[in-house]
Amino acid sequence: MKKIAVLTSGGDVPGLNACIRAVVRSALYHGMEVCGVQHGFEGLIHGEFVQMNGSSVSNIIHLGGTILKSSRSEQFKTKEGRKKAYKNLKREKIEAAIVIGGDGSLQGARKFAEEYDIPFIGIPKTIDNDISGTDVAIGFDTALNTAMQAIDKIRDTAESHNRVFVVEVMGRDSGYIAYGAGLAGGAEAILVPESNADLSHLENTLQQGWGREKSSLIIVVAEGDQTGGAQEVSELIKKHMPGRYIGICILGHTQRGGSPTSADRILAARLGVAAIRALRDGKKNVMVGMVKGEIAITPLKKIKRHHLKLNKEVLGLLEELSS
């Protein structure tokens, strides 16, 4: 393997630059030439290649975003788009590509690999942490800590004014951030897409909380929760608590930005190096992940989205802590 490409695809997350750095430096260590692809799969289609060396990735480990830029490519979903990407890779004499992306990006890599002879290695990144084949994806830990810190700050105001706050975090189909940040932030109620919890349970929690003269109440809701987002939840609460101030805080894209935590930087480093090692070992069309603290290799065709598992232990934990 003499020449490879690396790209970031889909939504940005903290830790992408740390992963790019690991891929580039590991590849150079093993005598490979590295091309960075700008703007993800769109860059493959339009031939946006940049030569990378050691200095290209100096002083980026702590930066959020991605120095290679990213995008969501509709063209790559078409045969014509993938054919253009293949021609560009062949023209540049690139023998393999490493894609740092979420479920959609990894499925795109899988589709490409089924049609053409250039192997792809996937590295999982998503703040939703909803990719199979790994216990944790790059970006999740930082997003979780961002949400937790926001809840801590909102609690200060809630305590000072005896208020209820509804905090909406990201997670259209996954409740990992809501559950983790809510638990770490001492939330009285957590609403996630995977749960069938209804508002009667929430109302009971609120009434019990004020009955004990708690000075504040925090409800964390994932943006994809079955009861609706923060606005919808707050309106329903107002009907049962008229006259009570209900504050709303939608964290939104703040969870995607910022300097990655140490955990995300270490994970990015391990997965970046693992991707290069996988190529050197002759692996192709696989994703490198982390399972029980060890590197795991999973075929791209087996990668799918997974959801937070709400067993009795998990459901009982919050109930006991908020009682």
Residue frames relative to the residue before (quaternion, step in Angstrom):
aa qw qx qy qz dx dy dz
M 1.0000 0.0000 0.0000 0.0000 0.00 0.00 0.00
K 0.1053 -0.8420 0.5288 0.0169 3.56 -0.45 1.23
K 0.8267 0.0741 0.0027 0.5577 3.59 0.96 -0.79
I 0.0287 -0.8060 0.5904 -0.0291 3.56 -0.84 1.03
A 0.3019 -0.7130 0.5960 0.2129 3.53 -1.35 0.23
V 0.1147 -0.7644 0.6286 0.0854 3.56 -1.22 0.52
L 0.0515 0.8056 -0.5872 0.0589 3.58 -0.96 0.85
T 0.2826 -0.7134 0.6105 0.1962 3.54 -1.30 0.43
S 0.0699 -0.8282 0.5556 -0.0225 3.56 -0.84 0.98
G 0.7633 0.3381 -0.2653 0.4824 3.56 -1.13 0.69
G 0.7906 -0.3055 0.2276 0.4794 3.55 -1.24 -0.45
D 0.4823 -0.6632 0.4841 0.3053 3.56 -1.09 0.68
V 0.0499 -0.7645 0.6418 0.0322 3.55 -1.27 0.55
P 0.5655 -0.5622 0.4524 0.3995 3.61 -1.17 0.37
G 0.7181 0.4289 -0.3225 0.4430 3.57 -0.95 0.88
L 0.4751 0.6794 -0.4445 0.3394 3.60 1.23 -0.16
N 0.6781 0.4889 -0.3047 0.4564 3.58 0.87 -0.87
A 0.6142 0.5372 -0.3437 0.4647 3.57 1.06 -0.69
C 0.6662 0.4934 -0.2961 0.4743 3.57 1.05 -0.75
I 0.6096 0.5343 -0.3444 0.4736 3.59 1.01 -0.80
R 0.6425 0.5390 -0.3085 0.4488 3.56 0.93 -0.95
A 0.6766 0.4957 -0.2952 0.4575 3.58 0.90 -0.95
V 0.6419 0.5246 -0.3210 0.4580 3.59 0.97 -0.86
V 0.6946 0.4867 -0.2803 0.4497 3.56 0.79 -1.06
R 0.7133 0.4569 -0.2810 0.4512 3.59 0.76 -0.96
S 0.6385 0.5067 -0.3342 0.4731 3.59 1.02 -0.68
A 0.6445 0.5191 -0.3199 0.4614 3.59 0.98 -0.83
L 0.6633 0.4973 -0.3050 0.4687 3.58 0.92 -0.90
Y 0.6023 0.5716 -0.3437 0.4387 3.58 1.04 -0.78
H 0.7503 0.3678 -0.1947 0.5137 3.57 1.06 -0.81
G 0.6191 -0.6188 0.3236 0.3593 3.57 1.20 0.50
M 0.4778 0.6634 -0.4472 0.3628 3.60 1.18 0.44
E 0.3794 -0.6657 0.5888 0.2573 3.52 -1.26 0.50
V 0.1584 -0.8164 0.5527 0.0537 3.59 -0.92 0.90
C 0.1250 -0.7533 0.6426 0.0633 3.52 -1.03 0.95
G 0.2610 -0.7314 0.6036 0.1802 3.56 -0.93 0.85
V 0.2397 -0.7531 0.5956 0.1435 3.56 -1.05 0.78
Q 0.2853 -0.7803 0.5356 0.1510 3.55 -0.64 1.11
H 0.8478 0.1673 -0.1476 0.4811 3.56 -1.14 0.80
G 0.6329 -0.6148 0.3297 0.3359 3.55 0.96 0.91
F 0.8295 -0.1596 0.1413 0.5163 3.56 -1.06 -0.80
E 0.5680 0.5757 -0.3858 0.4440 3.59 1.15 -0.52
G 0.6471 0.5215 -0.3080 0.4632 3.57 1.06 -0.76
L 0.6046 0.5358 -0.3559 0.4698 3.57 1.12 -0.61
I 0.6752 0.5066 -0.2872 0.4527 3.56 0.97 -0.89
H 0.7710 0.3448 -0.1756 0.5058 3.58 1.01 -0.82
G 0.5046 -0.7020 0.3977 0.3072 3.59 1.25 0.21
E 0.3375 0.7518 -0.4971 0.2715 3.58 1.01 0.79
F 0.1576 0.8077 -0.5408 0.1740 3.57 0.31 1.31
V 0.0536 -0.7727 0.6316 0.0343 3.57 -1.11 0.74
Q 0.4444 -0.6804 0.5144 0.2737 3.55 -0.96 0.92
M 0.1391 -0.8067 0.5717 0.0550 3.58 -0.94 0.88
N 0.0280 -0.7729 0.6338 0.0113 3.53 -1.17 0.73
G 0.7804 -0.3455 0.2247 0.4702 3.57 -1.25 -0.13
S 0.6854 0.4849 -0.2940 0.4568 3.57 0.92 -0.84
S 0.5465 0.6275 -0.3945 0.3898 3.61 1.19 -0.43
V 0.7806 0.3039 -0.1463 0.5262 3.56 1.12 -0.66
S 0.3740 0.7212 -0.4989 0.3019 3.57 1.19 0.46
N 0.8653 0.0995 -0.0873 0.4834 3.57 -1.10 0.79
I 0.5311 0.6165 -0.4332 0.3874 3.59 0.92 0.83
I 0.4556 0.7307 -0.4362 0.2613 3.60 1.22 -0.31
H 0.7314 0.4358 -0.2295 0.4717 3.59 1.08 -0.69
L 0.5837 0.6293 -0.3538 0.3716 3.58 1.26 -0.21
G 0.4059 -0.6733 0.5582 0.2650 3.55 -1.14 0.70
G 0.6876 0.4656 -0.3405 0.4409 3.58 -1.27 0.02
T 0.3896 -0.6930 0.5418 0.2730 3.57 -1.21 -0.52
I 0.4349 -0.7087 0.4915 0.2588 3.58 -0.78 0.99
L 0.6607 0.4943 -0.3048 0.4756 3.60 1.21 -0.41
K 0.3911 -0.7070 0.4791 0.3429 3.59 1.30 -0.20
S 0.1710 -0.7840 0.5908 0.0832 3.55 -1.28 0.33
S 0.0314 -0.7868 0.6160 0.0243 3.55 -1.31 0.15
R 0.3326 -0.6615 0.6112 0.2799 3.53 -1.37 0.05
S 0.1701 -0.8494 0.4977 0.0429 3.56 -0.39 1.24
E 0.2712 -0.7509 0.5852 0.1421 3.55 -0.66 1.15
Q 0.6065 0.5792 -0.3502 0.4172 3.58 1.09 -0.70
F 0.6568 0.5311 -0.3203 0.4289 3.58 0.97 -0.82
K 0.5885 0.5735 -0.3660 0.4367 3.58 1.24 -0.31
T 0.6666 0.4804 -0.2913 0.4899 3.57 1.28 -0.25
K 0.6040 -0.5621 0.4196 0.3783 3.59 -1.19 0.51
E 0.6322 0.5452 -0.3264 0.4434 3.56 1.03 -0.80
G 0.6612 0.5096 -0.3010 0.4611 3.56 0.99 -0.86
R 0.6717 0.4886 -0.2962 0.4715 3.58 0.93 -0.87
K 0.6173 0.5440 -0.3438 0.4525 3.58 1.09 -0.68
K 0.6356 0.5149 -0.3231 0.4759 3.59 1.01 -0.80
A 0.6392 0.5270 -0.3237 0.4570 3.56 0.99 -0.86
Y 0.6476 0.5276 -0.3117 0.4528 3.58 0.95 -0.89
K 0.6585 0.5132 -0.3122 0.4533 3.58 0.90 -0.92
N 0.6577 0.5072 -0.3104 0.4624 3.58 1.01 -0.80
L 0.6395 0.5167 -0.3234 0.4684 3.57 1.00 -0.79
K 0.6641 0.4936 -0.3022 0.4733 3.58 0.95 -0.84
R 0.6298 0.5442 -0.3321 0.4437 3.57 1.00 -0.81
E 0.7163 0.4250 -0.2378 0.4998 3.56 1.05 -0.81
K 0.3990 -0.7413 0.4435 0.3074 3.58 1.37 0.01
I 0.3115 0.7442 -0.5160 0.2879 3.54 1.07 0.86
E 0.2927 -0.8118 0.4927 0.1124 3.55 -0.73 1.14
A 0.7949 0.0176 0.0029 0.6065 3.59 1.22 -0.38
A 0.1946 -0.7804 0.5842 0.1087 3.57 -1.22 0.45
I 0.2164 -0.7468 0.6168 0.1228 3.54 -1.12 0.76
V 0.1247 -0.8047 0.5802 0.0156 3.56 -0.68 1.16
I 0.1491 -0.7566 0.6324 0.0736 3.57 -0.75 1.08
G 0.3343 0.7711 -0.4663 0.2760 3.58 -0.18 1.24
G 0.5685 -0.5838 0.4621 0.3499 3.51 -1.37 0.03
D 0.8123 -0.2770 0.1828 0.4796 3.55 -1.28 -0.28
G 0.6764 0.5012 -0.3033 0.4464 3.60 0.83 -0.93
S 0.6679 0.4995 -0.2962 0.4654 3.57 0.97 -0.87
L 0.6643 0.4970 -0.3049 0.4678 3.57 0.98 -0.81
Q 0.6258 0.5105 -0.3391 0.4825 3.58 1.11 -0.62
G 0.6151 0.5375 -0.3370 0.4682 3.58 1.10 -0.66
A 0.6430 0.5106 -0.3088 0.4801 3.56 1.04 -0.84
R 0.6286 0.5373 -0.3297 0.4555 3.57 1.02 -0.81
K 0.6617 0.5107 -0.3071 0.4551 3.57 0.90 -0.93
F 0.6438 0.5194 -0.3144 0.4658 3.57 0.96 -0.88
A 0.6771 0.5148 -0.2876 0.4402 3.58 0.90 -0.97
E 0.6253 0.5362 -0.3365 0.4563 3.58 1.16 -0.55
E 0.7309 0.4403 -0.2203 0.4727 3.58 1.17 -0.60
Y 0.8129 0.2043 -0.0738 0.5403 3.58 1.07 -0.72
D 0.5603 -0.6709 0.4106 0.2595 3.52 -1.27 0.51
I 0.5195 0.6051 -0.4399 0.4129 3.60 1.16 0.39
P 0.3525 -0.7713 0.4859 0.2113 3.63 -0.47 1.12
F 0.1929 -0.7552 0.6183 0.1013 3.54 -1.16 0.73
I 0.1314 -0.7398 0.6538 0.0897 3.53 -1.18 0.73
G 0.2212 -0.8008 0.5460 0.1077 3.58 -0.75 1.04
I 0.1213 -0.7421 0.6539 0.0835 3.54 -1.21 0.67
P 0.3656 -0.7833 0.4597 0.2035 3.63 -0.59 1.11
K 0.0973 0.7587 -0.6410 0.0636 3.54 -0.99 0.91
T 0.3533 0.6980 -0.5820 0.2218 3.55 -0.96 0.90
I 0.4344 -0.6884 0.5043 0.2883 3.58 -0.92 0.82
D 0.6079 0.5729 -0.3529 0.4216 3.61 1.21 -0.43
N 0.2610 -0.8101 0.4853 0.1999 3.59 1.27 -0.38
D 0.4714 0.7181 -0.3915 0.3300 3.57 1.12 0.67
I 0.4806 0.6472 -0.4502 0.3841 3.59 1.08 0.73
S 0.4025 -0.6998 0.5347 0.2498 3.57 -0.89 0.92
G 0.6919 0.4820 -0.3388 0.4173 3.58 -1.24 0.34
T 0.7731 0.1579 -0.1285 0.6007 3.58 1.29 0.04
D 0.4797 -0.6651 0.4875 0.2997 3.56 -1.08 0.67
V 0.7984 0.0433 0.0071 0.6006 3.55 1.11 -0.67
A 0.2639 -0.7590 0.5786 0.1397 3.56 -1.09 0.78
I 0.6229 -0.5365 0.4144 0.3904 3.55 -1.21 0.52
G 0.7587 0.3665 -0.2881 0.4550 3.58 -0.93 0.94
F 0.5924 0.6125 -0.3719 0.3682 3.57 1.09 -0.62
D 0.6788 0.5085 -0.3147 0.4261 3.59 0.78 -0.96
T 0.6600 0.4992 -0.3140 0.4654 3.58 0.94 -0.82
A 0.6544 0.5073 -0.3145 0.4643 3.59 0.92 -0.89
L 0.6315 0.5383 -0.3199 0.4572 3.56 1.02 -0.83
N 0.6877 0.4742 -0.2784 0.4741 3.57 0.91 -0.90
T 0.6044 0.5484 -0.3506 0.4594 3.58 1.10 -0.67
A 0.6704 0.4901 -0.2882 0.4768 3.56 0.96 -0.92
M 0.6482 0.5245 -0.3182 0.4511 3.58 0.94 -0.85
Q 0.6651 0.5005 -0.3026 0.4644 3.58 0.92 -0.91
A 0.6229 0.5294 -0.3376 0.4666 3.59 1.05 -0.71
I 0.6448 0.5175 -0.3160 0.4654 3.58 0.97 -0.86
D 0.6205 0.5432 -0.3364 0.4547 3.59 0.99 -0.81
K 0.6871 0.4796 -0.2823 0.4670 3.58 0.93 -0.90
I 0.6407 0.5135 -0.3202 0.4725 3.57 1.03 -0.79
R 0.5933 0.5773 -0.3549 0.4345 3.57 1.09 -0.70
D 0.6039 0.5681 -0.3601 0.4277 3.60 1.01 -0.75
T 0.6883 0.4601 -0.2742 0.4892 3.57 0.93 -0.93
A 0.6369 0.5351 -0.3266 0.4488 3.57 0.96 -0.87
E 0.6555 0.5093 -0.3017 0.4690 3.59 0.99 -0.85
S 0.6763 0.5258 -0.2937 0.4242 3.56 0.95 -0.91
H 0.8065 0.2778 -0.1133 0.5095 3.57 1.09 -0.73
N 0.4187 -0.7192 0.4600 0.3096 3.60 1.27 0.18
R 0.3904 0.7474 -0.4404 0.3084 3.55 0.85 1.01
V 0.3892 -0.6518 0.5927 0.2691 3.50 -1.40 0.28
F 0.0517 -0.7930 0.6064 0.0275 3.57 -0.94 0.85
V 0.1923 -0.7376 0.6369 0.1152 3.52 -1.08 0.85
V 0.1064 -0.8068 0.5811 0.0119 3.55 -0.62 1.19
E 0.1676 -0.7950 0.5782 0.0744 3.57 -0.67 1.11
V 0.1023 -0.7840 0.6116 0.0270 3.55 -0.84 1.06
M 0.6274 -0.5357 0.3980 0.4013 3.57 -1.26 0.25
G 0.4358 0.6650 -0.5280 0.2985 3.53 -1.23 0.56
R 0.0799 -0.8402 0.5359 0.0215 3.54 0.47 1.22
D 0.8101 0.1502 -0.0543 0.5642 3.56 0.99 -0.89
S 0.7430 0.3666 -0.1853 0.5284 3.58 1.27 -0.15
G 0.2817 -0.8012 0.5129 0.1252 3.56 -0.91 0.95
Y 0.3111 0.7923 -0.4878 0.1936 3.60 1.22 0.26
I 0.6831 0.4658 -0.3035 0.4735 3.62 0.85 -0.89
A 0.6564 0.5173 -0.3214 0.4453 3.59 0.86 -0.93
Y 0.6929 0.4749 -0.2897 0.4587 3.57 0.80 -0.96
G 0.6970 0.4839 -0.2823 0.4477 3.59 0.82 -0.98
A 0.7002 0.4554 -0.2730 0.4773 3.57 0.85 -0.98
G 0.6421 0.5277 -0.3250 0.4513 3.57 1.02 -0.76
L 0.6638 0.4945 -0.2971 0.4761 3.55 0.97 -0.86
A 0.6892 0.4751 -0.2763 0.4722 3.58 0.90 -0.94
G 0.7279 0.4311 -0.2374 0.4775 3.59 1.09 -0.68
G 0.4978 -0.6955 0.4041 0.3244 3.57 1.28 0.14
A 0.2208 0.8033 -0.5244 0.1759 3.59 1.09 0.65
E 0.4655 -0.6853 0.4924 0.2670 3.55 -1.12 0.71
A 0.7914 0.0475 -0.0282 0.6088 3.59 1.21 -0.45
I 0.1002 -0.7759 0.6220 0.0323 3.54 -1.13 0.78
L 0.1018 -0.7924 0.6006 0.0307 3.57 -0.82 1.04
V 0.0050 0.8169 -0.5728 0.0675 3.58 -0.62 1.17
P 0.6427 -0.5531 0.3601 0.3890 3.62 -1.14 0.51
E 0.6777 0.5249 -0.2929 0.4236 3.58 1.07 -0.72
S 0.6719 0.5167 -0.2860 0.4471 3.59 1.23 -0.33
N 0.3385 -0.7260 0.5640 0.2005 3.54 -1.18 0.67
A 0.2944 0.7842 -0.5007 0.2183 3.55 1.30 0.25
D 0.2363 -0.7860 0.5560 0.1313 3.59 -0.84 0.95
L 0.6949 -0.5052 0.3224 0.3975 3.54 -1.30 0.20
S 0.5365 0.6120 -0.4240 0.3973 3.60 1.15 -0.37
H 0.6356 0.5079 -0.3274 0.4804 3.57 1.04 -0.74
L 0.6410 0.5169 -0.3174 0.4703 3.57 1.02 -0.82
E 0.6493 0.5221 -0.3146 0.4548 3.56 0.94 -0.87
N 0.6405 0.5177 -0.3218 0.4671 3.57 0.99 -0.82
T 0.6376 0.5284 -0.3214 0.4593 3.57 1.02 -0.85
L 0.6630 0.5083 -0.2991 0.4611 3.57 0.94 -0.90
Q 0.6756 0.4967 -0.2909 0.4606 3.57 0.90 -0.94
Q 0.6480 0.5054 -0.3181 0.4727 3.57 1.01 -0.78
G 0.6433 0.5393 -0.3207 0.4387 3.53 1.04 -0.84
W 0.7056 0.4282 -0.2695 0.4962 3.58 0.86 -0.91
G 0.5860 0.5778 -0.3699 0.4311 3.58 1.14 -0.56
R 0.6910 0.4296 -0.2650 0.5175 3.57 1.13 -0.61
E 0.4515 -0.7151 0.4207 0.3283 3.55 1.34 0.18
K 0.1767 0.7694 -0.5819 0.1953 3.55 0.90 0.93
S 0.4353 -0.7295 0.4687 0.2424 3.54 -0.95 0.85
S 0.8007 0.0732 -0.0686 0.5906 3.60 1.23 -0.15
L 0.1100 -0.7653 0.6293 0.0786 3.52 -1.29 0.44
I 0.1094 -0.7910 0.6012 0.0308 3.54 -0.93 0.96
I 0.0799 -0.7646 0.6385 0.0369 3.55 -0.90 0.98
V 0.1567 -0.7805 0.6009 0.0716 3.58 -0.79 1.04
V 0.0220 -0.8095 0.5859 -0.0295 3.56 -0.80 1.03
A 0.3863 -0.6883 0.5618 0.2478 3.57 -0.98 0.85
E 0.5966 -0.6136 0.3797 0.3513 3.58 -1.01 0.78
G 0.7344 0.3972 -0.2367 0.4968 3.60 1.17 -0.44
D 0.3102 0.7780 -0.5017 0.2162 3.59 1.21 0.30
Q 0.6100 -0.6092 0.3838 0.3308 3.55 -1.13 0.78
T 0.6742 0.4843 -0.3033 0.4679 3.61 1.12 -0.53
G 0.6218 -0.5211 0.3461 0.4712 3.58 1.29 -0.15
G 0.6343 -0.5387 0.3912 0.3931 3.56 -1.28 0.08
A 0.8056 -0.3088 0.2050 0.4622 3.55 -1.33 -0.21
Q 0.6507 0.5333 -0.3266 0.4307 3.58 0.91 -0.86
E 0.6759 0.4939 -0.2860 0.4663 3.55 0.92 -0.96
V 0.6581 0.5102 -0.3057 0.4617 3.56 0.95 -0.88
S 0.6581 0.5148 -0.3171 0.4487 3.59 0.93 -0.86
E 0.6389 0.5292 -0.3277 0.4520 3.60 1.00 -0.78
L 0.6572 0.5021 -0.3061 0.4714 3.56 1.02 -0.79
I 0.6355 0.5243 -0.3291 0.4615 3.58 1.04 -0.75
K 0.6292 0.5641 -0.3297 0.4209 3.59 0.99 -0.86
K 0.6193 0.5618 -0.3455 0.4260 3.57 1.06 -0.71
H 0.7460 0.3766 -0.2009 0.5111 3.55 1.11 -0.69
M 0.7529 0.2526 -0.1725 0.5828 3.57 1.27 -0.23
P 0.0265 -0.8446 0.5347 0.0017 3.62 0.66 1.07
G 0.7889 0.3043 -0.2389 0.4774 3.53 -1.04 0.83
R 0.6115 0.5464 -0.3524 0.4510 3.58 1.25 -0.28
Y 0.4439 -0.6860 0.5058 0.2766 3.57 -0.93 0.87
I 0.0734 -0.7777 0.6241 0.0194 3.57 -0.85 1.03
G 0.1821 -0.8011 0.5647 0.0790 3.56 -0.45 1.20
I 0.1836 -0.7741 0.5991 0.0904 3.56 -1.13 0.72
C 0.0336 0.7746 -0.6312 0.0222 3.55 -0.99 0.85
I 0.0953 -0.7841 0.6129 0.0210 3.57 -0.61 1.17
L 0.3161 -0.8046 0.4751 0.1638 3.57 -0.32 1.27
G 0.1270 -0.8587 0.4915 0.0700 3.59 1.13 -0.59
H 0.8586 -0.1980 0.1316 0.4541 3.52 -1.12 -0.77
T 0.4175 0.6739 -0.4987 0.3505 3.60 1.18 0.11
Q 0.6303 0.5568 -0.3287 0.4296 3.58 1.16 -0.57
R 0.6519 0.5173 -0.3161 0.4555 3.58 1.23 -0.35
G 0.7326 0.4603 -0.2313 0.4450 3.55 1.12 -0.61
G 0.5976 0.6138 -0.4138 0.3079 3.50 -1.37 -0.15
S 0.6445 -0.5218 0.4035 0.3868 3.50 -1.34 0.29
P 0.4646 -0.6992 0.4589 0.2909 3.63 -0.81 0.90
T 0.5367 -0.6092 0.4808 0.3311 3.54 -1.18 0.61
S 0.6745 -0.4712 0.3640 0.4365 3.57 -1.27 0.21
A 0.6306 0.5445 -0.3369 0.4386 3.58 1.01 -0.80
D 0.6775 0.4757 -0.2963 0.4764 3.59 0.94 -0.82
R 0.6375 0.5211 -0.3380 0.4559 3.60 1.00 -0.72
I 0.6644 0.4933 -0.3033 0.4725 3.58 0.97 -0.84
L 0.6418 0.5147 -0.3211 0.4692 3.57 0.96 -0.86
A 0.6511 0.5203 -0.3111 0.4566 3.59 0.92 -0.91
A 0.6519 0.5160 -0.3111 0.4604 3.58 0.99 -0.85
R 0.6828 0.4929 -0.2908 0.4541 3.57 0.87 -0.94
L 0.6983 0.4633 -0.2837 0.4660 3.58 0.90 -0.87
G 0.6166 0.5472 -0.3482 0.4462 3.60 1.05 -0.68
V 0.6742 0.4694 -0.2827 0.4952 3.57 0.93 -0.91
A 0.6331 0.5426 -0.3285 0.4437 3.60 1.01 -0.82
A 0.6215 0.5476 -0.3433 0.4427 3.60 1.05 -0.72
I 0.6597 0.4879 -0.3027 0.4849 3.58 0.98 -0.83
R 0.6492 0.5118 -0.3196 0.4631 3.58 0.95 -0.80
A 0.6177 0.5440 -0.3414 0.4538 3.57 1.06 -0.75
L 0.6467 0.5079 -0.3158 0.4734 3.59 0.98 -0.82
R 0.6773 0.4953 -0.2931 0.4582 3.57 0.91 -0.89
D 0.6743 0.4711 -0.2855 0.4918 3.57 1.20 -0.53
G 0.5827 -0.6231 0.3571 0.3804 3.56 1.28 0.13
K 0.4211 0.6957 -0.4798 0.3293 3.59 1.22 0.27
K 0.0372 0.7957 -0.6044 0.0147 3.56 -1.12 0.60
N 0.8408 0.1497 -0.1467 0.4991 3.50 -1.19 0.73
V 0.5046 0.6041 -0.4326 0.4397 3.53 0.93 1.07
M 0.3170 -0.6986 0.5938 0.2424 3.55 -1.34 0.15
V 0.2803 -0.7234 0.6002 0.1945 3.56 -1.04 0.76
G 0.0201 0.8076 -0.5875 0.0476 3.56 -0.87 0.96
M 0.4209 -0.6715 0.5435 0.2767 3.53 -1.35 -0.11
V 0.0489 0.7944 -0.5998 0.0822 3.58 -0.59 1.18
K 0.8373 -0.0758 -0.0099 0.5413 3.57 -0.63 1.20
G 0.7345 -0.4588 0.2230 0.4476 3.54 0.98 0.92
E 0.6939 0.4312 -0.2689 0.5101 3.57 1.27 0.01
I 0.5665 -0.5889 0.4557 0.3529 3.55 -1.20 0.59
A 0.0620 -0.7878 0.6127 0.0033 3.56 -0.94 0.97
I 0.2379 -0.7636 0.5887 0.1175 3.55 -1.07 0.84
T 0.0002 -0.8066 0.5891 -0.0489 3.58 -0.73 1.08
P 0.4877 -0.6536 0.4828 0.3193 3.64 -0.85 0.88
L 0.5684 -0.6181 0.4219 0.3418 3.59 -0.98 0.81
K 0.6402 0.5478 -0.3333 0.4230 3.58 1.03 -0.71
K 0.6854 0.4626 -0.2870 0.4835 3.60 1.23 -0.29
I 0.5260 0.6398 -0.4090 0.3830 3.58 1.28 -0.12
K 0.1326 0.7688 -0.6158 0.1101 3.56 -0.96 0.92
R 0.6050 -0.5401 0.4269 0.4001 3.55 -1.28 0.16
H 0.0580 -0.7717 0.6294 0.0703 3.54 -1.16 0.58
H 0.3506 -0.7610 0.5200 0.1662 3.56 -1.23 0.43
L 0.6591 -0.4891 0.4054 0.4025 3.51 -1.34 0.37
K 0.2776 -0.7668 0.5577 0.1546 3.56 -0.80 1.01
L 0.1409 -0.8084 0.5702 0.0387 3.54 -0.54 1.21
N 0.0062 0.8072 -0.5882 0.0492 3.57 0.10 1.30
K 0.7399 -0.4198 0.2752 0.4478 3.58 -1.27 0.10
E 0.6317 0.5401 -0.3419 0.4386 3.58 1.01 -0.74
V 0.6721 0.4937 -0.2899 0.4696 3.56 0.94 -0.95
L 0.6787 0.4927 -0.2943 0.4582 3.59 0.89 -0.91
G 0.6828 0.4973 -0.2864 0.4522 3.57 1.02 -0.78
L 0.5643 0.6351 -0.3783 0.3674 3.55 1.14 -0.63
L 0.7025 0.4579 -0.2725 0.4718 3.57 0.79 -1.01
E 0.6287 0.5534 -0.3381 0.4292 3.57 0.97 -0.84
E 0.6786 0.4862 -0.2880 0.4692 3.59 0.95 -0.89
L 0.7083 0.4763 -0.2697 0.4458 3.57 0.94 -0.91
S 0.7156 0.4260 -0.2585 0.4896 3.59 1.15 -0.51
S 0.5138 0.6663 -0.4069 0.3557 3.57 1.28 -0.03
